[in-house]
Amino acid sequence: MVDESVRSLALWTAIVGTVALAALVLMFAGLGFLGPVNDVLGAVTGTLAMLLAFAARDLLPAGLALRWLALASAVVGAILIVIGSLLVLTGRTGWYLAGLWSGLGWGVLGVWFLVLTLTLFGSTSWPGWLGWLGVVAAVLLLVGLAVAPGILSGIDDWDSAGPSLVVPQALGYLGSLLLLVWCYGVGRSSG
């Protein structure tokens, strides 16, 4: 059973993440001043996802080790997402390297999300499509872990990144988009 705090945090994660995405799209459409708005809201979205992980902790498997691994990945993932935002907001890196940090954070957070969605797969607490969507989103988030070499190399330029970074980064961010859709579905569910 999904309680009200889980549904509420899921819905807020979806809303804030969607506004962050809208700010990003509008920034690339020529409204550059929305870049920092996207960065701040991206950090807030990651933090909300971490809070959602803790609110949903009773839905995780009963095994203490797996539960704590999942929750620790949510915390570490959120910290990396916030670091990515802070790096670009403070001018310590450009947008690409900061995006790699945030992408890695979403990948690490994907460990929690995969444990959660596999645990709840087929649950009667919500529509079946949420189970499939959650698993697909989690797997795509995990693909984002492949950006770690770009961080270690300090790559901060889209043109020099190459497909080995651009593709997993794009797939990881697609996973984060699907996570937002999943959060919206959970937030709107009645179970």
C-alpha positions as CSV (number, residue, x, y, z in Angstrom):
1,M,0.0,0.0,0.0
2,V,1.4,3.4,-1.0
3,D,0.7,6.0,1.7
4,E,-0.1,9.6,1.3
5,S,3.4,10.9,2.0
6,V,4.8,8.7,-0.8
7,R,2.2,9.9,-3.2
8,S,2.7,13.5,-2.2
9,L,6.5,13.4,-2.5
10,A,6.2,11.5,-5.8
11,L,3.9,14.2,-7.2
12,W,6.1,17.1,-6.0
13,T,9.2,15.3,-7.5
14,A,7.3,15.1,-10.8
15,I,6.2,18.7,-10.7
16,V,9.5,20.3,-9.8
17,G,11.4,18.0,-12.2
18,T,9.0,19.0,-15.0
19,V,9.5,22.7,-14.3
20,A,13.2,22.1,-14.3
21,L,12.9,20.4,-17.7
22,A,10.8,23.2,-19.1
23,A,13.4,25.8,-17.9
24,L,16.1,23.7,-19.7
25,V,14.2,23.6,-22.9
26,L,13.4,27.3,-22.8
27,M,17.1,28.0,-22.0
28,F,18.2,26.2,-25.2
29,A,15.4,28.1,-27.0
30,G,17.1,31.3,-26.3
31,L,16.1,32.3,-22.8
32,G,19.6,31.8,-21.3
33,F,18.6,33.4,-17.9
34,L,16.6,30.2,-17.2
35,G,19.8,28.1,-16.9
36,P,20.4,28.8,-13.2
37,V,16.7,28.1,-12.6
38,N,17.1,24.7,-14.2
39,D,20.2,24.0,-12.1
40,V,18.5,24.9,-8.8
41,L,15.4,23.0,-9.7
42,G,17.4,20.0,-10.8
43,A,19.1,19.9,-7.4
44,V,15.7,20.2,-5.7
45,T,14.3,17.4,-7.8
46,G,17.2,15.1,-6.9
47,T,16.7,16.0,-3.2
48,L,13.0,15.3,-3.5
49,A,13.8,11.9,-5.1
50,M,16.0,11.1,-2.1
51,L,13.2,12.1,0.3
52,L,10.8,9.9,-1.7
53,A,13.2,7.0,-1.2
54,F,13.1,7.4,2.5
55,A,9.3,7.9,2.5
56,A,9.0,4.7,0.5
57,R,11.5,2.7,2.6
58,D,8.8,0.4,4.0
59,L,8.1,-0.7,0.4
60,L,11.6,-2.0,-0.1
61,P,12.6,-5.6,0.6
62,A,12.7,-6.6,4.2
63,G,16.4,-7.6,4.1
64,L,18.3,-5.0,5.9
65,A,21.4,-5.0,3.7
66,L,19.4,-4.5,0.4
67,R,17.2,-1.9,2.0
68,W,20.2,0.1,3.3
69,L,22.1,-0.3,0.0
70,A,19.1,1.1,-1.9
71,L,18.6,4.0,0.6
72,A,22.4,4.8,0.6
73,S,22.3,4.9,-3.2
74,A,19.5,7.4,-3.1
75,V,21.5,9.6,-0.7
76,V,24.7,9.4,-2.7
77,G,22.8,10.0,-5.9
78,A,21.1,13.1,-4.6
79,I,24.4,14.4,-3.3
80,L,26.0,14.0,-6.8
81,I,23.0,15.7,-8.4
82,V,23.4,18.6,-6.1
83,I,27.1,18.7,-6.7
84,G,26.5,18.9,-10.5
85,S,24.2,21.9,-10.0
86,L,26.6,23.6,-7.6
87,L,29.5,23.2,-10.0
88,V,27.8,25.0,-12.8
89,L,26.1,27.6,-10.6
90,T,29.4,28.6,-9.0
91,G,31.2,28.6,-12.3
92,R,33.7,25.9,-11.3
93,T,32.8,23.9,-14.4
94,G,30.9,24.4,-17.6
95,W,27.5,22.9,-18.2
96,Y,28.7,19.7,-19.8
97,L,30.8,18.4,-16.9
98,A,28.2,19.6,-14.4
99,G,25.7,17.6,-16.4
100,L,27.9,14.5,-16.2
101,W,28.0,14.9,-12.4
102,S,24.2,15.2,-12.2
103,G,23.8,12.3,-14.7
104,L,26.0,10.1,-12.5
105,G,23.9,11.1,-9.6
106,W,20.8,10.0,-11.3
107,G,22.5,6.7,-12.3
108,V,23.4,6.0,-8.6
109,L,19.9,6.9,-7.5
110,G,18.8,4.4,-10.1
111,V,20.0,1.6,-7.9
112,W,17.4,2.5,-5.3
113,F,14.8,2.9,-8.0
114,L,15.5,-0.5,-9.5
115,V,15.3,-2.2,-6.1
116,L,12.0,-0.4,-5.5
117,T,10.4,-1.1,-8.8
118,L,11.4,-4.7,-8.9
119,T,10.1,-5.2,-5.4
120,L,6.7,-3.6,-6.4
121,F,6.5,-5.1,-9.9
122,G,3.1,-6.6,-10.3
123,S,1.8,-5.0,-7.1
124,T,-1.9,-4.3,-6.9
125,S,-1.2,-0.9,-5.2
126,W,-1.1,0.9,-8.6
127,P,-1.7,0.3,-12.3
128,G,0.4,-2.3,-14.1
129,W,1.9,0.2,-16.5
130,L,3.7,1.9,-13.6
131,G,5.6,-1.3,-12.9
132,W,6.9,-1.6,-16.5
133,L,7.6,2.1,-16.7
134,G,9.5,2.0,-13.4
135,V,11.7,-0.9,-14.5
136,V,12.5,0.7,-17.9
137,A,13.2,4.0,-16.2
138,A,15.5,2.4,-13.6
139,V,17.5,0.5,-16.2
140,L,18.0,3.6,-18.3
141,L,19.0,5.5,-15.1
142,L,21.7,2.8,-14.5
143,V,23.1,3.3,-18.0
144,G,23.9,6.8,-16.8
145,L,26.6,5.3,-14.6
146,A,28.7,5.0,-17.7
147,V,29.5,8.7,-17.6
148,A,31.9,8.3,-14.7
149,P,35.0,8.1,-16.9
150,G,34.1,11.5,-18.4
151,I,34.0,13.0,-14.9
152,L,37.4,11.4,-14.0
153,S,38.8,12.8,-17.3
154,G,37.3,16.2,-16.6
155,I,35.6,16.4,-20.0
156,D,33.7,19.7,-20.1
157,D,32.9,20.0,-23.8
158,W,30.1,18.4,-25.7
159,D,32.2,18.3,-28.9
160,S,35.0,16.3,-27.3
161,A,32.9,14.0,-25.3
162,G,32.2,11.4,-28.0
163,P,29.5,8.8,-28.3
164,S,30.8,6.8,-25.4
165,L,29.7,9.6,-23.1
166,V,26.9,11.3,-25.0
167,V,24.9,8.1,-25.5
168,P,24.8,6.9,-21.9
169,Q,24.3,10.4,-20.7
170,A,21.3,10.8,-23.0
171,L,19.9,7.4,-22.0
172,G,20.4,8.2,-18.4
173,Y,18.5,11.5,-18.7
174,L,15.8,9.7,-20.6
175,G,15.5,7.5,-17.5
176,S,15.2,10.5,-15.3
177,L,12.4,11.8,-17.5
178,L,10.6,8.5,-17.3
179,L,11.1,8.6,-13.5
180,L,9.2,11.9,-13.5
181,V,6.4,10.3,-15.4
182,W,6.4,7.3,-12.9
183,C,6.4,9.8,-10.0
184,Y,3.4,11.6,-11.5
185,G,1.6,8.2,-11.9
186,V,2.3,7.3,-8.3
187,G,1.3,10.7,-7.1
188,R,-2.0,10.4,-8.9
189,S,-2.7,6.8,-7.9
190,S,-5.3,6.0,-5.3
191,G,-3.5,3.1,-3.7
